Structures are given as structure tokens and as C-alpha cells.
């Protein structure tokens, strides 16, 4: 195996190597850690190489005679590289269809090296565990034997936490499909090579500020996403001085291109690899100026307007009845929606960008109903194109398909291009790389006002004194973590989300689902939505189930693939503590989701699919004539069996009229304080069932305008 490059050695090298002693043969033994709290691996250094220690006796008295230097660390890193090479070779069943194993390992390690610190440690910790669990002889086995060991010890393990190690395979599969050299083999044409390609834009919309050691303002807004931007724009329009701070970076359009690995690593919390604490659910939350509005699909819904499906819950009325909060008092929320619909230029996207995958959904849904599979209340429901804040007028989208890593063409009216620009035009300031860590509240008997907020900008301490108030709008995890030090009721409780579960199918002919927006069309079934869902190769590969040759076979059919995504609202997932989501798929959630998967498989077959892949990491392929219900029941049992994610976590600082059971009131003010507010989806006491960005914006605007 060729020597890895210096950058790969850096990514592989452990952060802590210390001597343990020597074996009976006199070989040095070292302990390696993945990070300050990482998992440990012990290695014997012998014959200019390293092997994992498995039960040999160690003479610890000889530890001091072992010198830990750059050469020893490189030997350990070479061991890591040798394991990764053997692992990736097993994943592909030999050399990949194009390029080399070394290309994949090097690309994966370069990606790991640019991940946020905590995520990088977590991934390396997982790789340590993987190596230890597979035993040191793994590298000496044949490819077939390695695949069998992976199947026995990982893919079919009894423990969910062990099966979750199998998801590390997506790091290497994605590393391969990030490479342009892989694209010819799967039929993908990158945006800049298409006949209708548009030039990249070089727009730079915002100017960020460096903060002084002490800052004074009328209002401090913590977080620059949907809620924070809407609040800041409304307050600045009234003449108040507003300071917006954002933990993440500012990405101008000029910096956004089609570099998935780099942009996910820089734009998303955890580099896009954040999960629930039990590893069941992938959680996608942006951490950049503009928040998720910069990197989402721009889907816009209005819960203040009636939905025709009889199963649809009226969320606004439910919150009033159940939690005693009236968020549309006097029609303020409706007025806010009207304002935002105009300001963001929201309209139904045109047919030409909804993509072939959207066309498949329409065909499949109509055929599904015609074959008698639908429920009685589905009869008048039609597949509909999404309303979005791009795709028309001056921001006409051309369907490159890279929405989730930002728009390189300046066609999306995110809050960066709209509400934050409005706020800055009215005198507001915005600071990137600035993380709030403490809110100081005065404890007098009547008002309990925010006295100051302490933050760090690029590691430097800053104190901010807001005269009129502070607004927390950092998202469910971060907002709840910032509130934890206060003795308020139910901080971090009542986590809800919209669970997304992709069901992928193969058509008997090329479809080119990649040629259009990632999400263009949907069917609203009241208790869940079915959405057309597709991604560029690298991110799509992370949602593809399967192992070894079966996985490669599926991805080689990329241009024949279609995908329907289930979006299921869930309102009692668990809690968030310290920014960690302690949530899981409960039995009732799994039962409901299995039923939706069964219907979605039937929809694919009604639409002409020749095989469907269940949303699980196992090699489960369903073909026409198979017993769909039995296969779903057999292979989708516990939470670790499902491929599920959420980009809409809600709750944690929930609204309610009872201060003993809620954190904020309908005015978004924290109970018992004079001027501390929360203005993001963490205030939602239950799942709103639909994409959350517009409801979040409208609530913030209705309160602060």
C-alpha cells in the first residue's frame, strides 16, 4: 500500500499517544486515544509496524524506556491507514469502479480533517471502535472473509449501538462519489457540464462586524436563521439599534460552489454528521449566517390557511386548546405571512424545474390510487408542486440540484438575500463566529431583565449590553443549551420533529432524477407527506442502503433511480440536554412509519419501478410480487434498522400559558423575565407537520413588528 500523504497522516494521527510498556518479546506497546474523551486503542509496535493488542501481557515497568516521537506516531498512523485500506477494499469488494482505494481513503481523511473538532473526534473514535470490534486479523483476511466478518459483527449485530458503527461506511462511500471520476460510471452530469448551465454568481450581500470588548445596543439577537433574521429585520425597521451574533461563518454566494464535502463541513452543525445520542436519527441543522434558510430547499407552507385533507391537524387551534397560547391573536400571524410571502417572492415552482423525480411522484400517486391502494380520504388529493422562495421572477432557478449546500447562482431568497439585508440597511450589525455562552439576568422582584450577554468572537471574550432585550434564535439544540443554566420549567423538553425517511427505487430506464431541484413535488396525506427527494451523488450515497457489491450495483444505477421521501410529524421524541438530542423512534413511531413505507413501496411499483430498496442499511430489495408487508415487518424492527433524519427539530423551549409547564408565552417572552425572548422552532409545543422555516419567520415577525 502506498504511503499516505502528510495531510492524511495528520487526519489519521491520534491526538494522544502514550507508552504502556513492553511485551514479553520486548516490543513497545502504546495507548492511543481519539480525543480527550475518546475511545482507546492499544498497539504493539513491531517490525516497523503496529498491530492491535489483544490480550498479551505487558510489562508496564518498561514504559519509560519507550520514546514517543514523530516516527512512532507515523507508525501508528500507518496502522490506521492499513486498516482503512482493508476496510474500504471490503466495502467495494475490491478496487472501486474507477480510481483507487488510496484515492477513497485519502479523500475521506481530508474530509475528516476539515470537520468541526467534536465531530472529527467522534468519527475517529468510531473508527477506533470499528477496528477493535473487527479484531486485528481483519487486515490479514481475504476480501470475502472481511465482508463476512463485517456482516456478522456489524451489519447483523444484535446491538443497535454496534450496528450504528456500520454507518461509518457512508464516510467512505460518500468520499468515492464526491470524486468527479466516479460520475461517468453512474451517469451523473455535473451542473456546469449541462446544456442549460448558468454561470456562477459572485454576489456578496452582507458586511460583518468585529465587536469591541463591550458592546451596547437596544436589541441583541442570538442566531441569524429564520427566526433571528425576521426579528432583527422587524426591530431595525422601527429604528432600534440591533446587533445579531452568529456562531457560524458567513458564506457569500461567491464562496458557494458545488463542493459538498467542504460546504457541509463548514455550514452544518457537526459537518452534517450530527445524530441523536443513540445514533438512530441523523439531525441536519445549519450553523452559518442565514441558518437553515441558506441551505434548505426553500419549501414554504402556511399553517394559517386551511388544508383540504381531513386528516390534517389545525396546529394553531391545537396549541390554543391544548397549551393555552393564541399565536394568531387578531390575525397578526396571517399579516406576517402575507408580508413574508411578498418579501421573499414565494410562489409555486414552475414545472420545468420540478424534475423527473417530481414527475415520477405524480405518475406513481395517480396509479397508486387507481389501483385501489389509497385510503378513502385520499381520493381528491393531488400531487402538487411546492411553493418556494426561489424558482421564479428575478430569482428564477434552473434546477442544478445542489440546494442543500447553498445556491451558487444567487437564485434563492434566503434571509441572507432578504431579511438580513433589510436589517443591515436599517442600521443593524451582524457578527460571525460569535458564540453566546452566558446570559446574565438581574434578579429584582418585578422585572428580571437581561443585564448582559457574554460571548466569544473568534475566541475573544465580548460582553454585550442590550438596553431593550435579548432574543435567542439559535435553533432547538443551541437555544435550549443556552437556557439550561436558568431554573425555568421544562427546558429541553417536548422535542418534536418531522422525520424524513427516503425510499429509493430503480426504474427500467434512465430517469436522470438529478436534473432538477432536490425537492419539487409532494402529496399531502394529512398525517404525513410524500415528497420527491433526490440529491447529488455524494450526499445521495449517504442515504442509500446496502453493503458491498449490492451497494455498488445500486449506485451504478444512479441515473435510473427515483426516490420518494416520507415526512412524518412526531411530537414526543424525547429531550435535548447540552445540545445533545436524546430522542428515539418509539414503538408507536416505528409502527406508523412501517405503514407509510409499505404504501410508498406500492407507489413506486405503481409508477413502474422494477425494484425498491427498503430504507435500511441492509441489502433488502423488494421486487414486484414480493410480500411487501412481510419484508417490512422483518427488516424494519427497531430504530437502528431505519434510515431516518430530521432537519426540522422543534421544541425544547415550548410555549404555553402555564409557567410551570412551559418556557415562553405566546409573545415569545420567557416566563418570569422582563425582556428575554426565544424566537425559533424550539418554542413549538408540538410538531407543526410541515417544513418549519416560514412558521418560524412569521411568528417572529408577528411579535417584533
Secondary structure, DSSP 8 states (H G I E B T S, - for coil): -----HHHHHHHS-SEEEEEEE-TT--EEEEEESSTT--EEEEEEETTEEEE--S---BGGGGGG----HHHHHHHHHHHHHHHHHHHHHHHTSS-SSS-HHHHHHHHHHHHHHS-HHHHHHHHHHHHHHHHHH-GGGGGS-HHHHHHHHIIIIIT-SSHHHHGGGGGHHHHHHHHHTSGGGHHHHT---GGGSTT----------------SEEEEEEEEE--SHHHHHHHHHHHHTT--EEEE-SSB---GGG--S-HHHHHHHHBGGGGT-B-TTSSEEE--B-BTTTHHHHS--B---TTS--S-TT---HHHHHHHHH---TTGGGHHHHHHHHHHHHTT-EE--HHHHHHHHHHHHHHHHHHHHTT-S-GGGTT---EE-EESBSSGGG-----S-GGG--TTS-B--TTTTHHHHHHHTT-EEESSEEEEEEEE---SS---EEEEEEEETTEEEEEEEEEEEEE-S-HHHHHHHHTTS--TTTTEEEEEEEEEEEEEEESS---TTSS-SS-EEEE-SSEEEEE----HHHHHTT----HHHHHHHHHTGGGEEEEEEEEEEEEEEEEETTEEEE---HHHHHHHHHHHHHHHHHHHHTTEEEEE-SSSS--EEETTS-HHHHHHHH--SGGGS-EEES--EEES-B-S-TTT-SB-TT-BBTT-SSEEE-SGGG-SS--SS-SHHHHHHHHHHHH-
